[in-house]
């Protein structure tokens, strides 16, 4: 989709989800204190870094505890509210602000951290040719159930075949997954470790 259409749809989605965001932020603060939003440096289009905004689902300062930035299934740092937000994929709603800023699109490869990008082959770097998305072809075709290299291949396929029709198909599949309760993002970077 074009950036103006992305921004218009993101603004609408943000307005519609505002009560949900406020409620989730309040629940996070009541359960574990600390900030409700979490920012993490990610790599965007053409390798440009940006701060991804999410609802915080782990204890404050979790990146300095346990497995660091890696999140394993059943990670004890995930709060009860955080587990619910992750299961329903609501922790990603603040990504809509990243779309409004032009750092992300509604559809595209999920943004990753610099340590992952440094391990890419030249072919894998092709996923950086487009703006990262809130949802994408890899997310609606298996997400974290797939090995990391297969998710990258799905992202490259998307880069080669992207169109308005494909974006609309991905959005429709995303809605279906969310309504069915299957979610999209559990374990997005789960278990990933640098190689070597």
HELIX and SHEET records of a PDB file:
HELIX    1   1 UNK A    3  UNK A   32  1                                  30    
HELIX    2   2 UNK A   45  UNK A   47  5                                   3    
HELIX    3   3 UNK A   62  UNK A   64  5                                   3    
HELIX    4   4 UNK A   80  UNK A   87  1                                   8    
HELIX    5   5 UNK A   90  UNK A   92  5                                   3    
HELIX    6   6 UNK A   95  UNK A  100  1                                   6    
HELIX    7   7 UNK A  114  UNK A  117  1                                   4    
HELIX    8   8 UNK A  124  UNK A  129  5                                   6    
HELIX    9   9 UNK A  139  UNK A  141  5                                   3    
HELIX   10  10 UNK A  143  UNK A  145  5                                   3    
HELIX   11  11 UNK A  148  UNK A  161  1                                  14    
HELIX   12  12 UNK A  164  UNK A  179  1                                  16    
SHEET    1   A 2 UNK A  37  UNK A  43  0                                        
SHEET    2   A 2 UNK A  49  UNK A  55 -1                                        
SHEET    1   B 2 UNK A 104  UNK A 107  0                                        
SHEET    2   B 2 UNK A 132  UNK A 135  1                                        
END                                                                             
